[in-house]
Amino acid sequence: MRGALRGLPSAPPTSGPIGLGTLGDAPALDALERAAFTGDRISLSSWRRLLRSPSARVLVARDGASECAAVPGACVVLLRRGTFVARLYSLAVAPQARNSGLASALVTEALAHARRAGCALLRLESRADNVGAHRLFRRFGFVPSGRKSAYYEDGADAICFQKGLFDDKGQGAHPVLRSARHYGQTLDFTCGPCALLIAMSALDPATVMD
Ligand SMILES: CC(C)(COP(=O)(O)OP(=O)(O)OC[C@H]1O[C@@H](n2cnc3c(N)ncnc32)[C@H](O)[C@@H]1OP(=O)(O)O)[C@@H](O)C(=O)NCCC(=O)NCCS
């Protein structure tokens, strides 16, 4: 996620619910993007593409009931067929709506959508200097998982964060993942075969793990 404009809160955030965006939200999302970011912005045509994409969940907080209402906050979750990893691709709250929990509500909703889609992990990138956003993600249990150098237009690095979407008991997990049995690694070099056995046993519980 991208370079933020700094702004002081000056108005209460939306009281409306968070829902899935529609094509009618594209202009408001474009305006939010310009208000929230200095660079690496999502273009209007990209918003339209995301809003049409079956693998993207554009979550919007609308200021009012109309679908063409202003959007003080939004985020995008990307899902991909054949992987249990979802990506929080974008998160933005308009300057006048900040520090009232709107981003927290959007992240909560993003986590729910990723879980509902059967994902095991939510990943994101955030500018290395965006300490406010990092605090928010850490509060939700995201942990740093890497760094990408010169990831942004202006050469800034990205910090990668990720969060597991179910607990040790498998609560919240996709049924296939819940049925996975652990097969412990016994030698330094057995990691690949162990992972394969765990995956095979999840897909076919009759698999003999030996
Ligand atoms: C980062 C960003 C999304 C946070 O949005 P936000 O709506 O202000 O976030 P929240 O209100 O949920 O949380 C922000 C702070 O407000 C506090 N807060 C939440 N609800 C509150 C309330 N009702 N009253 C007072 N403070 C509150 C939170 O505890 C949090 O404090 P912290 O900074 O110490 O963690 C927003 O600043 C933004 O859009 N920035 C520009 C784009 C950006 O950087 N996006 C992220 C890219 S990775």
The ligand as an ORCA input file, in Angstrom:
! r2SCAN-3c Opt
* xyz 0 1
  C      -3.817      4.200      7.969
  C      -5.283      4.599      7.904
  C      -6.008      3.662      6.957
  C      -5.895      4.523      9.307
  O      -7.278      4.894      9.205
  P      -8.156      5.278     10.510
  O      -9.580      5.171     10.140
  O      -7.672      6.560     11.038
  O      -7.768      4.097     11.486
  P      -8.475      3.782     12.892
  O      -9.303      4.951     13.299
  O      -9.123      2.455     12.815
  O      -7.201      3.650     13.814
  C      -6.323      4.774     13.905
  C      -6.159      5.198     15.348
  O      -7.366      5.735     15.834
  C      -7.672      5.136     17.099
  N      -9.111      5.063     17.250
  C      -9.917      4.110     16.757
  N     -11.191      4.366     17.111
  C     -11.175      5.488     17.824
  C     -12.166      6.269     18.443
  N     -13.445      5.916     18.410
  N     -11.783      7.400     19.060
  C     -10.493      7.760     19.111
  N      -9.485      7.069     18.544
  C      -9.832      5.943     17.904
  C      -7.061      3.767     17.006
  O      -6.802      3.208     18.284
  C      -5.806      4.053     16.246
  O      -4.800      4.469     17.136
  P      -3.268      4.149     16.845
  O      -2.876      5.091     15.732
  O      -2.584      4.418     18.119
  O      -3.200      2.704     16.390
  C      -5.448      6.073      7.418
  O      -4.627      6.903      8.182
  C      -5.124      6.267      5.946
  O      -5.967      6.067      5.070
  N      -3.895      6.692      5.669
  C      -3.495      6.948      4.279
  C      -3.458      5.691      3.456
  C      -2.675      4.595      4.129
  O      -1.615      4.828      4.675
  N      -3.203      3.394      4.027
  C      -2.574      2.204      4.581
  C      -1.610      1.730      3.592
  S      -0.746      0.302      4.218
*
